Amino acid sequence: MLRKSLILKIFDGAYMQRWNDKLRPMELIELDKQAHKMVVAYFLGNFSSAEEDFSWMDLIEGGIFDLFQRLVITDIKPPVFYKIKEDREKYLRLNEFVVKEMETFLTPLGDEFFNRFKKYLFREENNTTQRVLEAAHNYASRWEFALIENLNPQGYEIEEIRENFRERLEKYSDLPGMIALEKNSSFRSFIDLGGHLRFQARWSHLHRIPRTSVLGHSLFVAILAYLLTLEIGGCPRRRYNNFFTGLFHDLPEVLTRDIISPIKRSIEGLDELIKEIEVEQMERDVYPLLPESLLPEIRMYTHQEFSNLVTVKGKQKMLKKADEISQKYNENRFNPRDGELLRAIDRLAAFIEARVALENGGVSPEFQEATIAIKKSYSGRKIAGINFGEIIADF
């Protein structure tokens, strides 16, 4: 069962500063970096998904486990961490510490999930899935470095860091997705566009701590969606769709910005108009950047993100109630996606953002109003077998 302690632990990633020993154009946050990494991993994974040793479930969980590890070893700088990794015995001892620190948070999710976490940390060999994740990690980190290297042209370690990235990325240059990125500037532009969601702050008109970005929020939703889908026994394809819908559901906001819900609701028809504009701009500016094979999924993740969808006899079908998926369509062949569940998780994430802001001294009445409204809206409600009233009441 997903508990408050783990939800808040994941949210701790929004506090973690990256590159804080360098002059930066903006704060670079761990949660955002991990989100951008999973955007890259999704792209690279689609070019390697036919490989026998590639697994989408392992890729998603590997990304989640990497974040858990970073949440524990937050104070270790990357160069030091890589040196530790080179010493197998020291790296094992470090991961033993990570496991011990995370045990209390993860055991409520069940022994199987916790054992997979331990197995991931203590793995000895890399398969295609792991190479895709590592390539995505280095690509997203190199993207960050590009933001700061011009501000530190003669800075300490800059030349060494630049060369280290070149060497590390070279190790993955044989991956089909990396070859595609090298050859096609449009694909690189899509990855770059995803990264731009780091520049857009949630609740941007209000002062709050921590300030989360749209991209960091998206990963928070994606992880909660995966863990809750796992809790209700969702089939692998359902977990896949729910995770990546969470990750990409706010992608259109790179074109329209994060327009807060009260404004959308206060003017009749405005929400629908914004949605129409998002669709038009996505069709014009974003979809042409992607391989055609990814378009059906990305459209589902961005256009109908809160609809319950299944595919029956080759045709997509919209369901009125989330419970129908568990009752009739919880199989890979139906390609299920829980839109109603994702909407509730998106609201849960907003509740936590507002609640934490209040606890950290936020004085804006909007935070109090948001927590009260969301708590009231989900009081006693079960969606797809998840009792959201119980989860929110725990806060």
C-alpha positions in Angstrom: 0.0 0.0 0.0 1.3 3.5 -0.9 1.7 5.6 2.2 2.2 9.2 3.1 5.8 8.6 4.1 6.9 7.4 0.6 4.9 10.0 -1.2 6.7 12.8 0.8 10.0 11.0 0.3 9.6 11.1 -3.5 8.6 14.7 -3.2 11.9 15.4 -1.4 13.5 15.2 -4.9 12.0 18.7 -5.4 14.3 20.1 -2.8 17.6 18.6 -4.1 19.8 21.0 -5.9 22.1 20.0 -8.7 25.3 21.6 -9.9 25.2 23.8 -6.8 28.9 24.4 -6.9 28.6 26.1 -10.3 27.2 29.4 -11.6 23.7 28.5 -12.9 21.1 30.4 -14.9 18.4 28.8 -12.8 18.1 26.2 -10.0 18.6 22.7 -11.3 16.6 20.2 -9.3 17.0 16.4 -9.0 13.3 15.6 -9.6 13.4 17.6 -12.9 16.6 15.9 -14.0 15.1 12.4 -13.4 11.9 13.4 -15.2 13.9 14.6 -18.3 15.9 11.4 -18.1 12.7 9.4 -18.4 11.6 11.4 -21.4 14.9 10.5 -23.1 14.6 6.9 -21.9 11.1 6.7 -23.5 12.5 7.9 -26.8 15.6 5.6 -26.7 13.6 2.7 -25.5 11.3 2.7 -28.5 14.3 2.1 -30.7 15.4 -0.9 -28.6 12.1 -2.4 -27.5 12.5 -5.4 -29.9 15.7 -6.6 -28.2 15.3 -9.8 -26.2 16.9 -8.3 -23.1 14.8 -5.1 -23.1 11.8 -4.7 -20.7 9.6 -1.6 -20.4 8.7 -2.6 -16.8 12.4 -2.9 -15.9 13.1 0.5 -17.5 10.3 2.2 -15.6 11.2 0.6 -12.3 14.9 1.2 -12.9 14.2 4.9 -13.4 12.2 4.9 -10.1 14.9 3.0 -8.3 17.6 5.4 -9.5 15.6 8.3 -8.0 15.2 6.4 -4.7 19.0 5.9 -4.6 19.6 9.6 -5.3 17.2 10.6 -2.5 19.5 8.8 -0.1 22.9 9.8 -1.4 22.0 13.4 -2.1 25.2 14.9 -0.7 27.6 12.8 -2.9 28.8 14.8 -5.9 28.7 12.8 -9.2 32.5 12.6 -9.7 32.8 11.1 -6.2 29.8 8.8 -6.9 31.4 7.5 -10.1 34.7 6.8 -8.3 32.8 4.8 -5.6 31.1 2.9 -8.4 34.4 1.8 -9.8 35.2 0.1 -6.5 32.8 -2.9 -6.4 33.1 -3.5 -2.6 32.6 0.2 -1.7 29.6 0.5 -4.1 28.0 -2.6 -2.5 28.4 -1.1 1.0 26.9 2.2 -0.3 23.9 0.4 -1.7 23.5 -1.6 1.5 23.1 1.8 3.3 20.6 2.9 0.6 18.5 -0.3 1.1 18.5 0.2 4.8 17.4 3.8 4.5 14.6 3.0 2.0 13.3 -0.2 3.7 10.8 1.5 5.9 9.4 3.5 3.0 9.2 0.6 0.5 8.2 -2.5 2.5 4.5 -1.4 2.6 4.5 -1.8 -1.2 5.1 -5.5 -0.7 8.1 -7.9 -0.6 8.2 -8.4 -4.4 8.7 -4.7 -5.2 11.3 -4.2 -2.4 13.2 -7.3 -3.6 13.3 -5.9 -7.1 14.7 -2.7 -5.7 17.5 -4.6 -4.0 18.2 -6.8 -7.0 18.4 -3.6 -9.2 21.0 -2.0 -6.9 23.1 -5.1 -6.6 23.1 -6.1 -10.3 26.4 -7.0 -11.8 25.8 -7.0 -15.5 24.1 -4.5 -17.8 21.5 -5.5 -20.4 19.9 -3.4 -23.1 17.4 -1.9 -20.7 20.1 -0.8 -18.3 22.2 0.7 -21.2 19.2 2.7 -22.4 18.6 4.1 -18.9 22.3 5.0 -18.5 22.4 6.6 -21.9 19.3 8.6 -21.0 20.9 9.6 -17.6 24.0 10.9 -19.3 22.2 12.6 -22.1 19.9 14.5 -19.7 22.9 15.4 -17.5 24.8 16.6 -20.5 21.8 18.7 -21.5 22.0 20.4 -18.0 25.7 20.9 -18.4 25.1 22.8 -21.7 23.0 25.3 -19.7 25.8 26.2 -17.4 29.1 25.7 -19.3 28.8 29.0 -21.1 28.4 30.8 -17.7 31.6 29.1 -16.5 33.9 29.0 -19.6 37.1 28.9 -17.6 35.5 27.5 -14.5 37.0 24.8 -12.3 36.6 21.3 -13.8 34.6 22.6 -16.8 36.9 21.1 -19.4 37.2 17.9 -17.5 33.4 17.5 -17.1 32.9 18.2 -20.8 35.4 15.5 -21.7 33.9 13.0 -19.2 30.5 13.5 -20.8 31.9 13.0 -24.3 33.5 9.7 -23.1 30.5 8.4 -21.3 28.0 9.1 -24.1 30.4 7.5 -26.6 29.8 4.2 -24.7 26.2 4.2 -25.8 26.7 5.5 -29.3 25.8 2.1 -30.8 22.2 2.2 -29.4 19.7 2.7 -32.2 18.1 5.5 -30.4 21.3 7.4 -29.9 22.2 6.9 -33.6 18.7 8.3 -34.4 19.3 11.4 -32.2 22.7 12.0 -33.8 21.3 11.9 -37.3 18.0 13.7 -36.8 17.9 17.2 -35.4 14.1 17.1 -35.1 14.4 14.2 -32.6 16.9 16.2 -30.6 14.5 19.2 -30.7 11.8 17.0 -29.1 14.1 16.0 -26.3 15.0 19.7 -25.9 11.3 20.7 -25.8 10.7 18.2 -23.0 13.5 19.8 -21.1 12.0 23.2 -21.5 9.2 22.2 -19.1 11.9 22.5 -16.4 11.8 26.3 -17.0 8.0 26.5 -16.2 7.1 26.7 -12.5 3.9 25.3 -11.0 1.8 27.9 -9.1 4.2 30.4 -10.7 2.2 33.4 -9.4 2.7 32.4 -5.8 5.7 32.2 -3.5 6.3 28.7 -2.2 9.0 26.3 -1.1 9.9 24.1 -2.9 9.2 25.6 -6.3 8.3 22.6 -8.5 8.5 22.7 -12.3 5.9 21.3 -14.7 8.3 18.6 -15.7 9.1 17.6 -12.1 5.4 17.5 -11.3 4.8 15.3 -14.3 7.4 12.7 -13.0 5.8 12.9 -9.5 2.4 12.0 -11.1 4.0 9.3 -13.2 5.7 7.5 -10.3 2.5 7.7 -8.1 0.5 6.4 -11.1 2.9 3.4 -11.6 2.9 2.5 -7.9 -0.9 2.7 -7.5 -1.5 0.7 -10.7 0.9 -1.9 -9.3 -1.1 -1.9 -6.1 -4.3 -2.7 -7.9 -2.7 -5.5 -9.9 -2.6 -3.6 -13.2 -1.2 -5.6 -16.1 2.2 -4.5 -17.6 0.6 -2.5 -20.4 -1.7 -0.7 -18.0 1.3 0.3 -15.8 3.2 1.4 -18.9 0.4 3.6 -20.2 -0.4 5.1 -16.8 3.3 5.9 -16.1 4.0 7.6 -19.5 0.6 9.4 -19.5 1.7 10.9 -16.2 5.1 11.8 -17.6 3.7 13.5 -20.8 0.3 14.7 -19.7 1.4 18.3 -19.3 3.6 18.4 -22.4 1.3 20.8 -24.2 2.0 23.4 -21.5 5.4 23.9 -23.1 3.4 25.8 -25.7 0.6 27.4 -23.6 2.2 27.7 -20.1 0.7 26.4 -16.9 -2.7 28.1 -16.7 -4.1 27.6 -13.2 -7.4 25.8 -12.8 -9.3 28.7 -11.1 -8.8 30.8 -14.3 -9.8 27.9 -16.5 -13.0 27.3 -14.5 -14.0 31.0 -14.0 -14.7 31.8 -17.6 -17.2 29.5 -19.3 -15.7 27.6 -22.3 -12.2 28.8 -21.6 -10.9 25.3 -20.6 -12.3 23.8 -23.9 -10.8 26.7 -25.9 -7.3 26.2 -24.3 -7.6 22.5 -25.1 -8.3 23.2 -28.7 -5.4 25.6 -29.0 -3.1 23.0 -27.4 -4.2 20.3 -29.9 -3.6 22.7 -32.8 -0.2 23.7 -31.6 0.9 20.2 -30.8 -0.1 19.1 -34.3 1.8 22.0 -35.8 4.9 22.3 -33.6 5.5 19.1 -31.6 4.3 16.0 -33.5 6.4 16.7 -36.6 9.5 16.4 -34.4 8.7 12.7 -33.6 9.0 9.4 -35.4 5.5 8.5 -36.8 5.6 5.3 -34.8 5.3 7.3 -31.5 2.5 9.6 -32.6 -0.5 7.4 -31.5 0.9 7.0 -28.0 1.9 10.6 -27.5 -1.5 11.8 -28.8 -3.2 9.6 -26.3 -0.9 10.8 -23.5 -1.5 14.5 -24.3 -5.0 14.8 -25.8 -7.1 12.4 -23.8 -4.9 12.2 -20.7 -7.9 11.9 -18.3 -10.1 9.5 -20.3 -10.4 5.8 -19.4 -9.3 4.1 -22.6 -9.0 0.5 -23.9 -8.6 -1.0 -27.4 -11.1 -3.6 -28.5 -10.8 -5.3 -31.9 -8.4 -2.7 -33.1 -10.6 0.3 -32.1 -10.1 2.6 -29.1 -13.0 2.7 -26.7 -13.7 5.2 -24.0 -15.1 3.9 -20.7 -17.2 5.9 -18.3 -16.0 4.2 -15.1 -12.5 3.4 -14.1 -13.6 0.2 -12.4 -14.5 -1.3 -15.8 -10.8 -1.7 -16.7 -10.1 -3.9 -13.6 -13.3 -5.9 -14.2 -13.1 -6.5 -17.9 -9.9 -5.1 -19.6 -7.0 -5.6 -17.3 -4.9 -7.4 -20.0 -2.1 -6.3 -22.2 -4.1 -7.0 -25.4 -6.6 -4.3 -24.4 -3.9 -1.6 -24.0 -5.7 -0.1 -21.0 -5.1 3.3 -19.5 -6.8 4.7 -16.4 -7.5 8.4 -17.2 -9.8 8.9 -14.2 -7.1 7.5 -11.9 -4.6 9.8 -13.4 -6.8 12.8 -12.9 -7.1 11.9 -9.2 -3.3 11.5 -8.9 -2.8 14.8 -10.7 -5.0 16.4 -8.1 -3.3 14.5 -5.3 0.0 15.9 -6.5 -1.4 19.4 -6.5 -2.7 18.8 -2.9 0.7 17.8 -1.7 2.4 20.8 -3.4 0.0 23.1 -1.7 0.1 21.3 1.6 3.9 21.3 1.7 4.0 25.0 0.7 1.8 25.7 3.8 4.0 23.7 6.0 7.0 25.6 4.7 5.5 29.0 5.6 3.5 29.8 2.4 1.0 32.5 3.3 -1.1 32.7 0.1 -4.7 31.9 0.7 -4.8 29.9 -2.5 -2.8 27.1 -0.9 -5.4 26.7 1.9 -8.3 26.9 -0.5 -6.7 24.3 -2.8 -6.1 21.8 0.0 -9.6 22.2 1.4 -11.2 21.9 -2.1 -9.2 18.8 -3.1 -9.7 17.1 0.2 -13.5 17.8 0.0 -13.7 16.6 -3.6 -12.0 13.2 -2.8 -13.4 12.6 0.6 -14.6 9.0 0.8 -13.9 8.4 -2.9 -12.6 5.2 -4.4 -11.2 5.3 -8.0 -10.1 2.1 -9.7 -9.9 0.5 -6.3 -7.8 3.2 -4.7 -9.2 5.0 -1.7 -8.1 8.6 -2.4 -10.0 10.0 0.5 -8.0 7.8 2.8 -4.7 8.8 1.2 -5.5 12.5 1.5 -6.9 12.2 5.0 -3.5 10.8 6.1 -2.0 14.3 5.4 
